[in-house]
Amino acid sequence: MENTILQLFPDRRRRFWQQTASCQGEIQEIRLRAYRPIVVYRDGREWYLTAEGAFTEDLCQASCALPEELEGLLQHICRYSLYAFEEELRQGFVTVPGGHRVGVAGQAVLEPDGRVKSIKHISFLNLRIAHEVKGAADGVMPRIYGARGLKSALILSPPGCGKTTLLRDLIRQVSDGGVWGPGMTVGVVDERSELAGSFCGRPQNDLGMRTDVLDACPKELGMFLLLRAMAPQVIAIDELGSPGELEQLKNAAACGCRILATAHGTGAVDLERRFGMGRQEWEKLFDLFILLEKRDGKCAVKAYRDRGEEDA
């Protein structure tokens, strides 16, 4: 895996971050809060960093992030031109090379209509480290293909159980094709730049040779644009979140598209409560439901449920 974490930090601070960068494959998040201990989430555990940049679980040895460090880090990430990244910043995050995402929080400056104009006095940064795991969907592939080809599938998962990683590899394998079926044209609406990890419109992650990506676009609008312009055979979105997005997925299905999507939840009941739509309606849209969980600290498939099948 190419080490891209160290490049996020200004030259003068790279010595401090060297040990963290050397563990890139194990790092999920790096959280910096002004005047608070730096926290690194590594293999699902919370660690602090000492003044030398070493990992420690002792809070008394933890190094704190200073406001000037946060400012210098964000300036470096934005190539010393915050103005050029103004549109991303107003959404609360910046996507950087490697597909990593930097969440930003501080004081919101609002437009007269209530929309966020910008964020100032930035005091909180969350570096979410992207992990492209090729082969993550290998175990799912036999279930997602049936006698009629690819099934429309909804991945249900509590936070932190790997739904985005699974979806990303599903897209790649469906797009490239293989033993389970021929390659298909996939349209991806990547609203928060997490699937493709696009930087300046170019995906940093491999989503397959037949995949078209609409980056940083609201999912509801993006699905409409892809259906009209790119003629996808499959529509893929991460984190289905609104009734409008659900309606656009129905339009995609009516156009003959297969659907690959994820949603937060632990089961059908969560879906029904959140969207006010019963099981029969969901089964008109999806052929297969995949439920994820954390098992022994690792992400795993808890259960599959095909259309018409009762919960285990």
TORLUM-739571 format. One record per residue (C-alpha): residue in three letters; x, y, z. Coordinates in pm, 1 decimal. Example, Ala and Ser with C-alpha at 12.3 -4.5 7.8 and 13.67 -1.06 7.14 Angstrom:
BEGIN
<atom rest="Ala" c1="1230.0" c2="-450.0" c3="780.0"/>
<atom rest="Ser" c1="1367.0" c2="-106.0" c3="714.0"/>
This chain:
BEGIN
<atom rest="Met" c1="0.0" c2="0.0" c3="0.0"/>
<atom rest="Glu" c1="138.2" c2="338.9" c3="-98.0"/>
<atom rest="Asn" c1="198.4" c2="559.0" c3="204.9"/>
<atom rest="Thr" c1="0.4" c2="877.6" c3="153.2"/>
<atom rest="Ile" c1="-60.0" c2="987.0" c3="513.5"/>
<atom rest="Leu" c1="276.5" c2="1154.6" c3="560.4"/>
<atom rest="Gln" c1="215.1" c2="1380.1" c3="259.9"/>
<atom rest="Leu" c1="-82.3" c2="1533.6" c3="442.8"/>
<atom rest="Phe" c1="144.9" c2="1707.2" c3="690.6"/>
<atom rest="Pro" c1="379.9" c2="2005.5" c3="640.4"/>
<atom rest="Asp" c1="749.7" c2="1916.3" c3="611.1"/>
<atom rest="Arg" c1="831.8" c2="2059.7" c3="952.5"/>
<atom rest="Arg" c1="590.6" c2="1814.9" c3="1123.1"/>
<atom rest="Arg" c1="662.4" c2="1496.8" c3="929.6"/>
<atom rest="Arg" c1="913.3" c2="1368.7" c3="1183.0"/>
<atom rest="Phe" c1="639.5" c2="1377.4" c3="1448.5"/>
<atom rest="Trp" c1="392.9" c2="1188.5" c3="1226.5"/>
<atom rest="Gln" c1="642.1" c2="931.3" c3="1094.3"/>
<atom rest="Gln" c1="536.6" c2="646.0" c3="1323.8"/>
<atom rest="Thr" c1="166.5" c2="705.1" c3="1258.3"/>
<atom rest="Ala" c1="228.5" c2="708.8" c3="882.3"/>
<atom rest="Ser" c1="423.0" c2="382.4" c3="902.6"/>
<atom rest="Cys" c1="103.5" c2="215.9" c3="1032.9"/>
<atom rest="Gln" c1="-123.8" c2="353.3" c3="759.4"/>
<atom rest="Gly" c1="-290.5" c2="17.3" c3="696.6"/>
<atom rest="Glu" c1="-406.8" c2="4.2" c3="1059.6"/>
<atom rest="Ile" c1="-521.1" c2="365.8" c3="1098.2"/>
<atom rest="Gln" c1="-890.4" c2="458.5" c3="1070.5"/>
<atom rest="Glu" c1="-894.8" c2="818.1" c3="1199.3"/>
<atom rest="Ile" c1="-668.0" c2="1091.8" c3="1330.2"/>
<atom rest="Arg" c1="-849.5" c2="1353.2" c3="1537.1"/>
<atom rest="Leu" c1="-699.6" c2="1689.4" c3="1623.9"/>
<atom rest="Arg" c1="-880.4" c2="1929.8" c3="1856.5"/>
<atom rest="Ala" c1="-731.8" c2="2261.3" c3="1968.1"/>
<atom rest="Tyr" c1="-572.7" c2="2230.2" c3="2314.1"/>
<atom rest="Arg" c1="-687.1" c2="1867.6" c3="2342.4"/>
<atom rest="Pro" c1="-491.0" c2="1540.8" c3="2311.9"/>
<atom rest="Ile" c1="-429.5" c2="1410.7" c3="1960.8"/>
<atom rest="Val" c1="-626.8" c2="1087.8" c3="1921.2"/>
<atom rest="Val" c1="-546.8" c2="814.7" c3="1669.1"/>
<atom rest="Tyr" c1="-788.1" c2="527.6" c3="1606.4"/>
<atom rest="Arg" c1="-576.1" c2="227.5" c3="1515.6"/>
<atom rest="Asp" c1="-725.3" c2="-118.4" c3="1459.7"/>
<atom rest="Gly" c1="-1038.4" c2="-10.3" c3="1643.2"/>
<atom rest="Arg" c1="-850.9" c2="108.8" c3="1953.4"/>
<atom rest="Glu" c1="-792.5" c2="463.6" c3="2075.1"/>
<atom rest="Trp" c1="-432.9" c2="580.9" c3="2108.6"/>
<atom rest="Tyr" c1="-264.9" c2="908.7" c3="2200.2"/>
<atom rest="Leu" c1="64.4" c2="1042.1" c3="2066.9"/>
<atom rest="Thr" c1="356.7" c2="1148.1" c3="2284.3"/>
<atom rest="Ala" c1="562.3" c2="1460.7" c3="2221.7"/>
<atom rest="Glu" c1="789.2" c2="1243.3" c3="2003.7"/>
<atom rest="Gly" c1="498.4" c2="1102.2" c3="1801.9"/>
<atom rest="Ala" c1="501.8" c2="756.7" c3="1962.4"/>
<atom rest="Phe" c1="179.0" c2="571.7" c3="2043.9"/>
<atom rest="Thr" c1="69.0" c2="563.7" c3="2406.1"/>
<atom rest="Glu" c1="-242.8" c2="477.0" c3="2603.8"/>
<atom rest="Asp" c1="-131.0" c2="698.1" c3="2892.5"/>
<atom rest="Leu" c1="-327.9" c2="1023.5" c3="2882.4"/>
<atom rest="Cys" c1="-60.6" c2="1192.4" c3="3095.8"/>
<atom rest="Gln" c1="190.7" c2="1147.2" c3="2812.1"/>
<atom rest="Ala" c1="-45.0" c2="1266.1" c3="2539.9"/>
<atom rest="Ser" c1="59.0" c2="1555.0" c3="2317.5"/>
<atom rest="Cys" c1="-204.2" c2="1824.4" c3="2258.1"/>
<atom rest="Ala" c1="-282.2" c2="1988.4" c3="1925.3"/>
<atom rest="Leu" c1="-228.5" c2="2364.0" c3="1916.5"/>
<atom rest="Pro" c1="-444.7" c2="2599.3" c3="1705.9"/>
<atom rest="Glu" c1="-147.7" c2="2692.8" c3="1489.6"/>
<atom rest="Glu" c1="-88.7" c2="2326.2" c3="1406.5"/>
<atom rest="Leu" c1="-448.3" c2="2285.7" c3="1289.2"/>
<atom rest="Glu" c1="-421.7" c2="2602.2" c3="1081.9"/>
<atom rest="Gly" c1="-90.0" c2="2496.2" c3="928.9"/>
<atom rest="Leu" c1="-219.6" c2="2148.1" c3="850.7"/>
<atom rest="Leu" c1="-533.0" c2="2275.9" c3="678.0"/>
<atom rest="Gln" c1="-334.0" c2="2534.2" c3="482.3"/>
<atom rest="His" c1="-97.0" c2="2260.7" c3="364.1"/>
<atom rest="Ile" c1="-381.8" c2="2028.1" c3="266.9"/>
<atom rest="Cys" c1="-546.3" c2="2310.9" c3="70.4"/>
<atom rest="Arg" c1="-216.8" c2="2397.1" c3="-101.3"/>
<atom rest="Tyr" c1="-204.0" c2="2727.1" c3="87.5"/>
<atom rest="Ser" c1="-514.7" c2="2852.2" c3="-90.5"/>
<atom rest="Leu" c1="-823.3" c2="2802.9" c3="124.4"/>
<atom rest="Tyr" c1="-1019.5" c2="3001.9" c3="-131.1"/>
<atom rest="Ala" c1="-963.4" c2="2731.3" c3="-394.2"/>
<atom rest="Phe" c1="-1124.7" c2="2475.7" c3="-160.6"/>
<atom rest="Glu" c1="-1403.2" c2="2706.0" c3="-41.4"/>
<atom rest="Glu" c1="-1684.8" c2="2496.9" c3="-189.3"/>
<atom rest="Glu" c1="-1561.4" c2="2177.9" c3="-22.5"/>
<atom rest="Leu" c1="-1495.8" c2="2351.7" c3="307.9"/>
<atom rest="Arg" c1="-1849.6" c2="2485.7" c3="326.1"/>
<atom rest="Gln" c1="-1961.7" c2="2121.3" c3="313.4"/>
<atom rest="Gly" c1="-1738.2" c2="2046.1" c3="609.9"/>
<atom rest="Phe" c1="-1468.2" c2="1833.2" c3="449.7"/>
<atom rest="Val" c1="-1183.5" c2="1822.8" c3="198.7"/>
<atom rest="Thr" c1="-1084.3" c2="1513.8" c3="-1.3"/>
<atom rest="Val" c1="-710.8" c2="1474.6" c3="-57.2"/>
<atom rest="Pro" c1="-482.5" c2="1252.7" c3="-270.7"/>
<atom rest="Gly" c1="-511.3" c2="890.9" c3="-164.4"/>
<atom rest="Gly" c1="-885.8" c2="923.7" c3="-116.6"/>
<atom rest="His" c1="-850.7" c2="1036.6" c3="244.5"/>
<atom rest="Arg" c1="-1103.4" c2="1287.9" c3="377.5"/>
<atom rest="Val" c1="-1040.2" c2="1570.1" c3="621.7"/>
<atom rest="Gly" c1="-1344.8" c2="1674.1" c3="822.9"/>
<atom rest="Val" c1="-1349.3" c2="2035.3" c3="942.7"/>
<atom rest="Ala" c1="-1540.9" c2="2201.7" c3="1226.5"/>
<atom rest="Gly" c1="-1533.1" c2="2539.2" c3="1397.1"/>
<atom rest="Gln" c1="-1758.1" c2="2844.1" c3="1371.5"/>
<atom rest="Ala" c1="-2004.9" c2="2836.0" c3="1083.7"/>
<atom rest="Val" c1="-2064.7" c2="3155.2" c3="885.6"/>
<atom rest="Leu" c1="-2414.9" c2="3153.7" c3="736.0"/>
<atom rest="Glu" c1="-2568.5" c2="3305.9" c3="424.0"/>
<atom rest="Pro" c1="-2889.3" c2="3512.4" c3="469.4"/>
<atom rest="Asp" c1="-3090.2" c2="3206.8" c3="358.1"/>
<atom rest="Gly" c1="-2935.1" c2="2991.1" c3="629.9"/>
<atom rest="Arg" c1="-2690.7" c2="2797.6" c3="409.3"/>
<atom rest="Val" c1="-2332.5" c2="2761.1" c3="526.5"/>
<atom rest="Lys" c1="-2111.5" c2="3021.7" c3="360.1"/>
<atom rest="Ser" c1="-1783.8" c2="2917.7" c3="521.5"/>
<atom rest="Ile" c1="-1626.5" c2="2789.0" c3="840.5"/>
<atom rest="Lys" c1="-1387.6" c2="3007.2" c3="1040.4"/>
<atom rest="His" c1="-1191.1" c2="2968.1" c3="1364.6"/>
<atom rest="Ile" c1="-1132.7" c2="2605.1" c3="1269.9"/>
<atom rest="Ser" c1="-1053.8" c2="2414.4" c3="1587.7"/>
<atom rest="Phe" c1="-1134.9" c2="2054.4" c3="1498.4"/>
<atom rest="Leu" c1="-996.7" c2="1829.7" c3="1222.9"/>
<atom rest="Asn" c1="-1078.1" c2="1465.4" c3="1158.2"/>
<atom rest="Leu" c1="-852.2" c2="1283.1" c3="911.7"/>
<atom rest="Arg" c1="-1042.9" c2="977.0" c3="791.4"/>
<atom rest="Ile" c1="-796.5" c2="738.5" c3="631.7"/>
<atom rest="Ala" c1="-919.8" c2="561.4" c3="319.6"/>
<atom rest="His" c1="-862.9" c2="188.2" c3="286.0"/>
<atom rest="Glu" c1="-906.1" c2="32.4" c3="-54.1"/>
<atom rest="Val" c1="-936.0" c2="-341.2" c3="16.1"/>
<atom rest="Lys" c1="-940.9" c2="-530.0" c3="-311.2"/>
<atom rest="Gly" c1="-1108.0" c2="-864.0" c3="-257.2"/>
<atom rest="Ala" c1="-1328.8" c2="-737.5" c3="26.4"/>
<atom rest="Ala" c1="-1634.8" c2="-850.6" c3="-171.4"/>
<atom rest="Asp" c1="-1503.8" c2="-1193.4" c3="-270.3"/>
<atom rest="Gly" c1="-1724.9" c2="-1374.5" c3="-21.7"/>
<atom rest="Val" c1="-2033.3" c2="-1178.7" c3="-130.1"/>
<atom rest="Met" c1="-2000.7" c2="-1234.0" c3="-505.2"/>
<atom rest="Pro" c1="-2162.1" c2="-1582.5" c3="-513.5"/>
<atom rest="Arg" c1="-2469.5" c2="-1442.4" c3="-334.4"/>
<atom rest="Ile" c1="-2509.3" c2="-1124.1" c3="-533.8"/>
<atom rest="Tyr" c1="-2539.7" c2="-1307.2" c3="-865.6"/>
<atom rest="Gly" c1="-2834.8" c2="-1531.2" c3="-946.8"/>
<atom rest="Ala" c1="-2992.6" c2="-1706.5" c3="-1242.7"/>
<atom rest="Arg" c1="-3088.1" c2="-1368.4" c3="-1391.5"/>
<atom rest="Gly" c1="-2750.3" c2="-1208.8" c3="-1332.6"/>
<atom rest="Leu" c1="-2667.3" c2="-935.3" c3="-1085.4"/>
<atom rest="Lys" c1="-2915.2" c2="-880.0" c3="-802.6"/>
<atom rest="Ser" c1="-3001.7" c2="-536.9" c3="-669.2"/>
<atom rest="Ala" c1="-2856.4" c2="-533.6" c3="-317.7"/>
<atom rest="Leu" c1="-2882.5" c2="-317.2" c3="-7.0"/>
<atom rest="Ile" c1="-2602.0" c2="-336.9" c3="248.1"/>
<atom rest="Leu" c1="-2721.5" c2="-261.4" c3="601.7"/>
<atom rest="Ser" c1="-2464.5" c2="-179.1" c3="864.0"/>
<atom rest="Pro" c1="-2411.4" c2="3.6" c3="1193.1"/>
<atom rest="Pro" c1="-2135.1" c2="268.4" c3="1172.8"/>
<atom rest="Gly" c1="-1781.7" c2="136.1" c3="1140.4"/>
<atom rest="Cys" c1="-1864.8" c2="-210.1" c3="1006.2"/>
<atom rest="Gly" c1="-1712.1" c2="-168.3" c3="660.9"/>
<atom rest="Lys" c1="-2012.7" c2="-104.4" c3="437.6"/>
<atom rest="Thr" c1="-1829.7" c2="151.8" c3="222.2"/>
<atom rest="Thr" c1="-1527.0" c2="-75.8" c3="181.9"/>
<atom rest="Leu" c1="-1754.5" c2="-363.5" c3="77.8"/>
<atom rest="Leu" c1="-1954.3" c2="-149.3" c3="-165.2"/>
<atom rest="Arg" c1="-1637.8" c2="-8.4" c3="-321.9"/>
<atom rest="Asp" c1="-1506.0" c2="-354.9" c3="-403.8"/>
<atom rest="Leu" c1="-1847.3" c2="-474.7" c3="-523.1"/>
<atom rest="Ile" c1="-1852.8" c2="-187.5" c3="-770.8"/>
<atom rest="Arg" c1="-1503.3" c2="-275.0" c3="-893.6"/>
<atom rest="Gln" c1="-1579.1" c2="-642.9" c3="-944.2"/>
<atom rest="Val" c1="-1917.9" c2="-584.6" c3="-1108.4"/>
<atom rest="Ser" c1="-1763.1" c2="-324.7" c3="-1339.2"/>
<atom rest="Asp" c1="-1466.5" c2="-537.4" c3="-1444.0"/>
<atom rest="Gly" c1="-1665.9" c2="-860.0" c3="-1469.2"/>
<atom rest="Gly" c1="-1536.7" c2="-1208.9" c3="-1403.0"/>
<atom rest="Val" c1="-1641.0" c2="-1562.7" c3="-1332.1"/>
<atom rest="Trp" c1="-1979.8" c2="-1455.9" c3="-1190.5"/>
<atom rest="Gly" c1="-2087.3" c2="-1239.5" c3="-1480.2"/>
<atom rest="Pro" c1="-1977.8" c2="-1005.4" c3="-1761.3"/>
<atom rest="Gly" c1="-1863.5" c2="-651.9" c3="-1685.1"/>
<atom rest="Met" c1="-2139.9" c2="-393.6" c3="-1648.8"/>
<atom rest="Thr" c1="-2151.4" c2="-15.3" c3="-1681.6"/>
<atom rest="Val" c1="-2179.0" c2="127.8" c3="-1330.8"/>
<atom rest="Gly" c1="-2281.4" c2="484.6" c3="-1245.6"/>
<atom rest="Val" c1="-2156.7" c2="600.8" c3="-904.5"/>
<atom rest="Val" c1="-2287.0" c2="912.3" c3="-730.0"/>
<atom rest="Asp" c1="-2011.5" c2="985.3" c3="-478.4"/>
<atom rest="Glu" c1="-2158.6" c2="1273.5" c3="-280.8"/>
<atom rest="Arg" c1="-1892.9" c2="1277.2" c3="-8.3"/>
<atom rest="Ser" c1="-1603.1" c2="1148.3" c3="-220.5"/>
<atom rest="Glu" c1="-1568.2" c2="833.6" c3="-11.4"/>
<atom rest="Leu" c1="-1616.3" c2="560.0" c3="-270.9"/>
<atom rest="Ala" c1="-1387.5" c2="681.2" c3="-548.3"/>
<atom rest="Gly" c1="-1186.8" c2="916.9" c3="-328.1"/>
<atom rest="Ser" c1="-1172.8" c2="1160.4" c3="-618.6"/>
<atom rest="Phe" c1="-921.0" c2="1443.3" c3="-615.3"/>
<atom rest="Cys" c1="-985.2" c2="1717.6" c3="-873.0"/>
<atom rest="Gly" c1="-1243.7" c2="1489.6" c3="-1034.1"/>
<atom rest="Arg" c1="-1011.6" c2="1190.4" c3="-1075.7"/>
<atom rest="Pro" c1="-1081.0" c2="875.5" c3="-869.2"/>
<atom rest="Gln" c1="-794.8" c2="772.1" c3="-642.3"/>
<atom rest="Asn" c1="-954.7" c2="431.4" c3="-580.3"/>
<atom rest="Asp" c1="-1009.4" c2="159.9" c3="-841.3"/>
<atom rest="Leu" c1="-1382.8" c2="131.2" c3="-911.1"/>
<atom rest="Gly" c1="-1341.2" c2="-74.5" c3="-1226.4"/>
<atom rest="Met" c1="-1295.5" c2="-16.3" c3="-1598.5"/>
<atom rest="Arg" c1="-1664.0" c2="39.6" c3="-1679.4"/>
<atom rest="Thr" c1="-1748.4" c2="279.8" c3="-1396.0"/>
<atom rest="Asp" c1="-1845.2" c2="646.1" c3="-1434.3"/>
<atom rest="Val" c1="-1824.7" c2="865.7" c3="-1123.2"/>
<atom rest="Leu" c1="-2014.7" c2="1185.1" c3="-1046.8"/>
<atom rest="Asp" c1="-1818.9" c2="1333.4" c3="-758.7"/>
<atom rest="Ala" c1="-1934.0" c2="1577.8" c3="-489.2"/>
<atom rest="Cys" c1="-2290.7" c2="1588.5" c3="-620.3"/>
<atom rest="Pro" c1="-2604.5" c2="1536.0" c3="-407.3"/>
<atom rest="Lys" c1="-2718.3" c2="1177.6" c3="-459.6"/>
<atom rest="Glu" c1="-3073.8" c2="1262.1" c3="-562.3"/>
<atom rest="Leu" c1="-2960.1" c2="1501.2" c3="-835.7"/>
<atom rest="Gly" c1="-2661.9" c2="1286.7" c3="-931.6"/>
<atom rest="Met" c1="-2869.9" c2="976.9" c3="-1000.9"/>
<atom rest="Phe" c1="-3096.6" c2="1180.1" c3="-1228.0"/>
<atom rest="Leu" c1="-2798.4" c2="1318.1" c3="-1420.3"/>
<atom rest="Leu" c1="-2629.2" c2="979.5" c3="-1461.0"/>
<atom rest="Leu" c1="-2948.6" c2="812.8" c3="-1579.8"/>
<atom rest="Arg" c1="-3000.6" c2="1086.2" c3="-1837.5"/>
<atom rest="Ala" c1="-2643.2" c2="1118.9" c3="-1959.6"/>
<atom rest="Met" c1="-2443.6" c2="798.9" c3="-1897.7"/>
<atom rest="Ala" c1="-2692.1" c2="511.4" c3="-1947.3"/>
<atom rest="Pro" c1="-2569.2" c2="297.8" c3="-1657.7"/>
<atom rest="Gln" c1="-2670.9" c2="-65.0" c3="-1615.8"/>
<atom rest="Val" c1="-2604.3" c2="-34.1" c3="-1241.7"/>
<atom rest="Ile" c1="-2649.1" c2="264.2" c3="-1007.2"/>
<atom rest="Ala" c1="-2439.3" c2="267.6" c3="-687.8"/>
<atom rest="Ile" c1="-2467.8" c2="501.9" c3="-390.8"/>
<atom rest="Asp" c1="-2332.7" c2="502.9" c3="-36.4"/>
<atom rest="Glu" c1="-2549.5" c2="589.3" c3="265.5"/>
<atom rest="Leu" c1="-2904.5" c2="612.4" c3="138.9"/>
<atom rest="Gly" c1="-3043.4" c2="888.4" c3="357.0"/>
<atom rest="Ser" c1="-3355.1" c2="1065.4" c3="232.6"/>
<atom rest="Pro" c1="-3696.6" c2="991.6" c3="80.7"/>
<atom rest="Gly" c1="-3591.5" c2="1187.4" c3="-229.2"/>
<atom rest="Glu" c1="-3293.8" c2="957.8" c3="-283.9"/>
<atom rest="Leu" c1="-3520.4" c2="658.6" c3="-239.9"/>
<atom rest="Glu" c1="-3759.8" c2="791.3" c3="-504.1"/>
<atom rest="Gln" c1="-3473.2" c2="840.2" c3="-747.5"/>
<atom rest="Leu" c1="-3360.8" c2="481.5" c3="-686.1"/>
<atom rest="Lys" c1="-3713.4" c2="371.1" c3="-777.6"/>
<atom rest="Asn" c1="-3682.5" c2="567.4" c3="-1102.4"/>
<atom rest="Ala" c1="-3350.7" c2="394.4" c3="-1172.7"/>
<atom rest="Ala" c1="-3507.8" c2="53.0" c3="-1111.7"/>
<atom rest="Ala" c1="-3797.7" c2="145.1" c3="-1341.1"/>
<atom rest="Cys" c1="-3539.5" c2="219.8" c3="-1611.6"/>
<atom rest="Gly" c1="-3402.9" c2="-133.2" c3="-1576.9"/>
<atom rest="Cys" c1="-3098.1" c2="-51.1" c3="-1365.0"/>
<atom rest="Arg" c1="-2964.3" c2="-280.4" c3="-1098.5"/>
<atom rest="Ile" c1="-2894.6" c2="-102.3" c3="-769.8"/>
<atom rest="Leu" c1="-2609.1" c2="-133.3" c3="-521.5"/>
<atom rest="Ala" c1="-2659.3" c2="77.8" c3="-210.1"/>
<atom rest="Thr" c1="-2579.7" c2="101.3" c3="160.0"/>
<atom rest="Ala" c1="-2775.9" c2="235.5" c3="455.7"/>
<atom rest="His" c1="-2724.3" c2="272.1" c3="828.4"/>
<atom rest="Gly" c1="-2919.4" c2="19.1" c3="1029.2"/>
<atom rest="Thr" c1="-2919.3" c2="-315.9" c3="1203.4"/>
<atom rest="Gly" c1="-3213.0" c2="-469.4" c3="1019.5"/>
<atom rest="Ala" c1="-3540.0" c2="-428.9" c3="833.9"/>
<atom rest="Val" c1="-3712.2" c2="-263.5" c3="1128.3"/>
<atom rest="Asp" c1="-3463.1" c2="24.8" c3="1121.9"/>
<atom rest="Leu" c1="-3533.6" c2="80.4" c3="751.4"/>
<atom rest="Glu" c1="-3908.7" c2="75.0" c3="798.9"/>
<atom rest="Arg" c1="-3893.6" c2="324.0" c3="1085.6"/>
<atom rest="Arg" c1="-3654.9" c2="559.1" c3="908.8"/>
<atom rest="Phe" c1="-3827.1" c2="575.4" c3="571.0"/>
<atom rest="Gly" c1="-4184.8" c2="478.0" c3="660.6"/>
<atom rest="Met" c1="-4181.7" c2="208.0" c3="394.8"/>
<atom rest="Gly" c1="-4270.9" c2="-153.7" c3="469.2"/>
<atom rest="Arg" c1="-4088.4" c2="-471.7" c3="375.3"/>
<atom rest="Gln" c1="-4292.7" c2="-537.4" c3="61.9"/>
<atom rest="Glu" c1="-4199.9" c2="-196.5" c3="-77.0"/>
<atom rest="Trp" c1="-3829.6" c2="-252.3" c3="-7.0"/>
<atom rest="Glu" c1="-3846.9" c2="-590.9" c3="-177.6"/>
<atom rest="Lys" c1="-3980.1" c2="-428.3" c3="-493.4"/>
<atom rest="Leu" c1="-3651.5" c2="-240.0" c3="-507.0"/>
<atom rest="Phe" c1="-3393.4" c2="-489.1" c3="-376.2"/>
<atom rest="Asp" c1="-3344.8" c2="-862.1" c3="-434.7"/>
<atom rest="Leu" c1="-3085.0" c2="-911.9" c3="-162.8"/>
<atom rest="Phe" c1="-3024.5" c2="-759.5" c3="181.3"/>
<atom rest="Ile" c1="-2676.6" c2="-791.6" c3="335.8"/>
<atom rest="Leu" c1="-2638.1" c2="-723.2" c3="708.4"/>
<atom rest="Leu" c1="-2291.1" c2="-644.3" c3="845.6"/>
<atom rest="Glu" c1="-2152.5" c2="-658.8" c3="1199.0"/>
<atom rest="Lys" c1="-1826.7" c2="-633.9" c3="1390.0"/>
<atom rest="Arg" c1="-1701.5" c2="-977.8" c3="1498.6"/>
<atom rest="Asp" c1="-1389.2" c2="-1007.1" c3="1714.2"/>
<atom rest="Gly" c1="-1302.3" c2="-651.1" c3="1616.4"/>
<atom rest="Lys" c1="-1330.0" c2="-722.3" c3="1243.4"/>
<atom rest="Cys" c1="-1603.8" c2="-647.1" c3="991.0"/>
<atom rest="Ala" c1="-1806.1" c2="-946.2" c3="877.1"/>
<atom rest="Val" c1="-2133.2" c2="-1043.6" c3="709.4"/>
<atom rest="Lys" c1="-2386.8" c2="-1128.3" c3="978.5"/>
<atom rest="Ala" c1="-2665.8" c2="-1246.0" c3="749.0"/>
<atom rest="Tyr" c1="-2803.6" c2="-1248.7" c3="396.3"/>
<atom rest="Arg" c1="-3173.9" c2="-1225.6" c3="322.9"/>
<atom rest="Asp" c1="-3316.9" c2="-1275.9" c3="-24.3"/>
<atom rest="Arg" c1="-3644.9" c2="-1123.1" c3="-136.8"/>
<atom rest="Gly" c1="-3937.2" c2="-1307.6" c3="24.0"/>
<atom rest="Glu" c1="-3716.5" c2="-1481.2" c3="278.2"/>
<atom rest="Glu" c1="-3793.2" c2="-1446.5" c3="649.3"/>
<atom rest="Asp" c1="-3537.6" c2="-1296.8" c3="887.0"/>
<atom rest="Ala" c1="-3315.0" c2="-1550.3" c3="1059.3"/>
